[in-house]
Amino acid sequence: MFELTVTYSKQGVQFGRLIGKFQAVRRQITILAGEVTAAKSIVINSKNKCRNLLFTSNPI
């Protein structure tokens, strides 16, 4: 979804200007990019913790 947003901001036109040229749109995309990066980090970290639990825990 993030990639679609960036693509649209580069192609969409409003008031005769590309949408991505508006400061408010650029700011929101920057915020979204940070949130996507943080979410990816959380998912990767969780995956690694689960993998470590599976392969290092002692069977009962």
Helices and strands as residue ranges (DSSP letters): H 2-11, E 13-14, E 17-18, G 19-21, H 23-56
